[in-house]
Amino acid sequence: MSVFAEKAHIRKELLSRVVGNDNYRVNNIFDGKYGVRPIYQMIKDAEDRVGDEVDYSVTSANCEHFVTDLRYGVAKSGQVDDVMFATKAAFGAIALGAVAGLCYQLVKRRDKQKE
């Protein structure tokens, strides 16, 4: 599926068919943060959605959001959270650099006026 798609179709597939020869691992990173729903409820809710067409967004409604909603009842994406944090940190660093540069120029100008 393309990350540029606006819609996704929920299907039921064997994991081996989806991953092929690629490596994979289960990563339940939110288990310590959110309560895990009963497995029978996760499976029922997932199977009830098979065949649905849903909105897709790489930042707000991707496959990780789908499975975390099934597991915890909270649609989250650690990958998106990480990118958003890094982006905010980068913009923060740029803004801090700009403020520092402006302060330097003001101090330099003040010192020049004193001479």
C-alpha positions in Angstrom: 0.0 0.0 0.0 1.2 3.5 -0.8 1.8 6.0 2.0 0.2 8.5 -0.3 -3.2 6.7 -0.4 -6.1 8.4 1.3 -8.1 5.2 1.8 -7.1 1.7 3.1 -8.9 -1.6 2.9 -8.8 -3.8 6.0 -8.0 -7.4 5.1 -7.2 -10.5 7.0 -3.9 -12.2 5.9 -1.5 -14.7 7.3 1.5 -12.9 8.8 3.8 -15.1 6.7 2.1 -13.9 3.6 2.4 -10.2 4.6 6.1 -10.2 5.7 7.4 -12.7 3.2 11.1 -13.2 3.8 11.5 -10.0 5.8 12.3 -10.0 9.5 9.7 -8.8 11.9 9.1 -8.6 15.6 6.2 -7.9 17.9 6.7 -4.5 19.6 4.0 -3.8 22.2 5.8 -0.7 23.4 2.7 0.8 25.1 2.0 -2.2 27.4 3.4 -0.3 30.4 1.5 2.9 29.6 -2.0 1.6 28.6 -4.1 -1.3 29.7 -4.1 -4.2 27.3 -7.6 -5.2 26.1 -8.7 -8.8 26.3 -7.4 -10.8 23.3 -10.8 -12.1 22.4 -12.0 -8.5 22.2 -9.1 -7.5 20.0 -9.7 -10.4 17.6 -13.5 -9.8 17.5 -13.0 -6.1 16.8 -10.4 -6.8 14.1 -12.5 -9.4 12.4 -15.5 -7.1 12.5 -13.5 -4.5 10.5 -12.4 -6.9 7.7 -13.6 -5.6 4.4 -14.0 -2.0 5.7 -12.6 0.9 3.7 -11.1 3.5 6.1 -9.4 6.9 5.8 -5.6 6.5 5.8 -3.1 9.1 6.8 0.6 8.3 7.5 0.5 10.8 10.4 -2.9 10.2 12.0 -4.5 7.0 10.8 -1.9 4.5 9.7 -1.6 0.8 10.4 0.1 1.4 13.8 -2.8 3.6 14.9 -5.1 0.7 13.8 -3.4 -2.0 15.8 -2.8 0.1 18.9 -6.4 1.0 18.9 -7.3 -2.7 18.8 -4.8 -3.6 21.6 -5.2 -0.6 23.9 -8.3 1.3 22.8 -6.0 4.2 22.0 -5.0 5.0 18.4 -1.3 5.9 18.7 1.8 5.6 16.6 5.2 5.6 18.3 6.8 6.1 15.0 4.8 9.3 14.3 5.4 10.5 17.9 9.1 10.1 17.4 9.1 12.0 14.2 7.0 14.8 15.7 9.3 15.0 18.7 12.4 15.2 16.5 10.7 17.8 14.3 9.8 20.0 17.3 13.2 19.6 18.7 14.8 20.6 15.4 12.6 23.7 15.1 13.3 24.5 18.8 17.0 24.3 18.1 16.7 26.5 15.0 14.6 29.1 17.0 17.1 29.0 19.9 20.0 29.5 17.4 18.1 32.5 15.8 17.5 34.1 19.2 21.2 33.6 20.2 22.3 35.1 16.9 20.0 38.1 17.4 21.3 38.6 20.9 24.9 38.4 19.7 24.2 41.0 17.0 22.5 43.3 19.6 25.4 43.0 22.0 27.9 43.5 19.2 26.0 46.7 18.1 25.8 48.0 21.6 29.6 47.5 22.1 30.3 49.2 18.8 28.2 52.2 19.9 30.1 52.5 23.1 33.4 52.9 21.2 
